[in-house]
Amino acid sequence: MGLTALVAGRGRLPVVLARRLRSMGVALAVFALEGADGELRDLSCHFREFQSLALGDLVSGLLSLGVRELYMAGLVPKSLALRGEALDEVGARILRSLDRRDDHSLLGAVVSFLSAHGIRVRSYLEHLSDMLAEPGLMAGRFPSPEEWLDVSYGRRVLKAILPLSFGQTVVVRGRSVVAVEAMEGTDETILRAGRICPGGVVVKMMRSDQDERYDVPVVGDDTLEAMARSRCRVLAVEAGRTILLDKPAFLERADRAGISVVGIRP
């Protein structure tokens, strides 16, 4: 079997995936964005770090190694894509071709570019499905009636704004939106909500046509830490479409922190 590649952004998801793949005996070539977890180097047979979004160099590197299949995982700050100096000529050309520059459009264009060069993007859920959220209460106490009203309100808000490709997370208190996720990501959104009005309910969902191969919402220890700092005591995530990193340990930490974790349907 030849090399399989992992294109890794920041955060723990690429490491969790790489560990699973290596445990299965997969020979892994890692192409990592600068700032990605250093453990990835030890988990790979071939490692290369990129300081910018150099899509042309990425494809050249993949083809030179004979890679025909890859996984994409981890956070790529959208601010990089909007900085001209962070893009090579290929990336800049793709960006100029897009009418909309939301995450859905940007990632879809990158995957199409890879496909045009004979490189298939596989779904990391093939190996991480056991970490998906389940419906109902997963950790902590059962939310109060007031908190359930906020969860329901947050769900309605997300269903309205997710088709616009922003707002994957909202923080709600008293049926009022305290904060909506934009370019900063989930954890920073929660911290911002804590500065504005501590104690809200966090609701996180996924756009209905979001590509589950590489763009599934993720929560982890940093999410719990942000919630604790913001005094948020309920985390509602979409069941079957949200990854809980290191799920058993995550739920145990949530329980110890007094944070309820519930899986909801759209």
N, C-alpha and C positions, 0 to 999 in steps of 0.2 A: 504494500500500500504506500502511495506517495504522501507527500506533505499536505497537511490541511492547515489553512491559515486562520489566524484570529486577528482581526483588525480591532485594536483595543483603544477605547477612550479612557477617561478617568473614572475613578470609583472602584468598588469591590466586585462588581458583577463580572468583569473580565477574568479576575483571579478565580472566582468561584467556578466559572465555566471552564477555564484552563485546567483546574484541578480535576474536574470531572472527565475531561477529554484525556488527560494524561493517565488517569486511573484505568481508562479503557484501552490504553496502549496506543493512542493516537499520536503520531509524530506531528508536532505542532510548530509552525512558523508564526511568530508574533510580530506584527507591525503595530507599534504602539505610538500614540500621540504623546508628546512630551508632557510629563506630569502624571502619566499612568503609573500604576502600582509597580514598584521595583521587583516584586516577587515574580512577575511575569517573565523576567529574564531567566530565572531558574527553572521555570516550567516549560521552556521552549527549547527546541533543537536549533532554531535559528531566530535571532532577535534583531530587530531594527527599530530605531526610534526616529520619529519625525518631529521636527520643531514647528512645522506648518502643515497646512492641508494640501500636501503635494500629491494630488491624485495621479498625475502622470508618472511620477516616480514610484508610487505605490503599485500601479499596474505593471510597470516594467519589472519591479522587484518580484511580484507574484509570478509573472510569466517566466522570468529567468530561473525560478525554482521549480517550475512545472506545476504550480498550484492551479487547480481547477475548481476547488470548493473552499469556501471560507465562511466564517461566522463574524458578525459585527456586534460588538457589545461595549457598553460603557458610555460615559457622558462626553460629548464633544461640544464645548461651549459655543453656542450659536454666534456669540460675539466674534469668534475667530472667522467665521464665514463672511462676516460683514466688514472685516478689515482686509483691505486689498493686499497688503503686504504678507498676509498669512496664506494667500492662495497662489498656486502656480498657474500657468497659462491655461491648463485644462480646467482647473476649478473655476477660474475667472470666467471662462467661456460658458461653462455650465450655469453659473450664477446669472450671467447676462441673458441666458436663454429662458429664464423662468419669469412668468408673469407674477407668480406669488413666491415669496421666499420664506414660507413657514417651514417648520420641521418636516412635515409630511411631504411637501414638494421637494425640499432639498435632499432628503434621504432617498426618496424615490428616484430622483435624477442620478444620484450616485450609484444606486443599485442597477439602474438601466445602463449606465456607462460600463460597469463591471460586466454585466451580462453581454454587452456588445463585444467584449473581448473574450468571451467564452468562459467567464468565471461565474459560478453559481453561488448565490448567497443562501446558506442553509439556516434553518430556525434553531436558535439556542433552546427553545422549549422542548426539543427532542430529548434534551438531557437535564432540563431543570423543571420539568412539569411538577415534580413533587414539592416544589417551593411555591406553587401558585396558591393564592388565597382561596379559602373555602367559604361557602355561604354561612352566615350566622356568626355567633360569638366564638372567637378563637382565643382570646386572652382577656383577663381582667373581669371586672364586674359587668353586669348587664346595664347598658346605658339607661339613663332616666328618661321618662316621657319627654321632658324638655329637650334633652340631647337628641332623641330620635326625631323630634320635629326639625332640629337643625340639620341632622343628617338628610332628611327628606328634602328640605329646602336646598341644601347644597347639591344634592343629586339633580334637582330640577334646573338649577343654575348651570351645572356642568353640561347637561343634555342640550341646553340652549347655546352654549358658547364653544363646546368642543368641535363642532363642524367648522369653526373658523380657525382651528389649529392653534389655539392657545388656551390657557386656563385648565391644565390637566388637574390642578389642585385648587380648591377653595377652602378658606377658613371662615367659618360661620359662627356667629354668636347671636342668640335671640332673633333668629331668622333675618339677620343682617349680614351681608358679606363684609368681612373685615379685610381680607386680602385674596387676590387672584394671582395664580402663578403666571409669570411671564418668562423672560429670558433667564432669570436668576436661578430657576430650579425649585424643587419642592422644599428642601430644607431651609433655604433662604427665605422663601415665602412664609413659612411657619414662623421663623424668627422675626420677620417684618410684622406679621400679625401680632406677635407677642409684644412688640414695641408700641403698637397702636392700641390694642385692646386684648390683654391676656385672657386666656381661659376659653378660647373658642374650640369648636369641633372641626377636625380636619377631614375633608372628603376628597378622595382621589379616584378618578375614573379614566377611561381610555376612549379615544375617538373610535366610532363604530367601524371605520374602514382602515384603522391603523394597522400597519404591517406587523404581524406577530413574529415574523422571522427575526427582527432586529430592534423592535421599538416598543417593547412591553414596559409599562410603568414598574418602577422598582422602589421599595422602601427598605431601609436597613437601620443599623444602629445610629447613624447620624440623624435619621428621621426621629427616632425616639429621643435622642438628646435634644434636638431642636424643640420637640413637643414639651419635654420636661422644662426647658428654659422658658418656654412661652406659656407654661401652665395649661397646656391643652391635654385633656384627659380622654378623648375619644378619637380614634383613627378609623375611618370607614373607607375601605378600599373595594374596588370592583372584584368580585369573586370570579376566579378562573382566568383573570386577565391582569393580575398584579403579582409580581414576584416579591416574596418576603425572603430577603437574603438570609441564608443559614436559618431557615424557618423555625426549627425547634428552639434554638437559642434565642432567636428574635422574640418569639412569643413568650419565652420564659422571662426575658429582660423586660418586656412590656408589662407582664404581670407584676414583677417586682417593683416596677416604677409606678404602678397604679394607673396604667394606661390601658383602656379597653380597645381591643382590635376586633372589628367586625367586618365580615364580607357582605357586600350588598350587590344586588342585581341592578342593571341600568333601568 
